[in-house]
Amino acid sequence: MSRDNPPKTRPRILITAGPTREKIDPVRFISNYSTGTFGYELAREARRRGSKVTLVSGPVGIRPPRGVKLIRVESAVEMERAVSREFGHSDCIIMAAAVSDWRVRSVSRKKIKKGSGAMTIKLIENPDILKNLGARKRKARTLVGFALETGGLVRNALRKLKEKNLDIIVANKLSPKASIFGGAAVDILMMTRSGKRQWYFGREKKELAKIILDNIFDSNI
């Protein structure tokens, strides 16, 4: 989709953002440090370009962009349901959310009180939303995934790109010197299905959102 000769109808874009929360009891949960900034910047920029945008968001403290359909969710299972409903109405899906890999097997209905000694919480795997979408995807749709790694960034991102049938993967490495979650500027590696690889260093997420969407709107993914 060339930016110089834009189509009459802009693609319908589905974006996920933020963390998910997995309840332990009525007052506690398992989550991560995601702020949702990247996903919200992508939604804002996609809407600015004229696309119809649906944003499925975990719990964040960000004001949603104007003109965007916002669906609020909490858990990974809720996010999967929302994404599955919207998938068929979307030309492009960008999975920028940091989805919890596990959830508690049995959520307590009451606040768990301190006992004598350690407590064990049994976890089960959450559905792999991205992998399930990749299995459903056809050529007419573009699927973009994100990967945060602590090591083996290129190897792991490339494996995720292939195994989950992605068109683009945006990968970054967690550094002890810089926070990926909520940081103003980050380093990313973007890889495409066709073999294109490009590093972007020290870029703000607002700028990176534009770069990622440039690649999505480019027909040579």
C-alpha positions, 0 to 999 in steps of 0.5 A: 500500500504505497503512501504516494498513491494511497488507496481510496479505502484505508485498511481497517486496523486492529491494535492491542496495547498494554498489559493484561492482569490475571487475578489471584484473588479480589485484590491481587493479580499477576501482570507486567510493567507495560504502559501501553504507550507503543500501542496507543501511539500506533492507534493514534498514528493509524487514525491520523492516516485515515484508517478505521482503528479498533484498540483492544487495551489492557489496564493503562492510564492513557487517554484513548485517541479520538476517533478510535473504537476502544475495547477495554479488557483485563485478562488474556482470555478477555483480550483473546475474545475481543481480538477474535471478534474483531479479527474478521473485520480487520485488514491489519492486526498489530499485537503490541500488548504485553499479554501474560503467558500464565494465569492462576488455575483457581482464583480465590473469591475471598482475599487470601490471608497470611498463613504460616509460611510460604504459599503456592500458586498454581499457574496454567498457560494462557492462550497464545493469541498471536499464534492462533491469529497466525493460523487463521490469517490469509494473504489479504491480512497483515499480522504484526507481532512484538517481541521483548527479549533478554537474550538471543534477540535476532534468533528468537524474533526470527523464530517467532516471525516464522512459527506464528506466521507473521508479516512483520515483527518488532523486537527489542531487548530488555536492557538493565540500563534502559527501561523498554516499558514506558521509556521515552526512547528505545532501540528496535529491530524490525524484520519482515516476512520477505527478509528485510531487517532494519535497526532503529536506535534511540527513537521515540515511540511516536516516531517508531509508530510512524515507521512501523505503519510506513512498512505496513502501508508499503506493499512490499512486506 
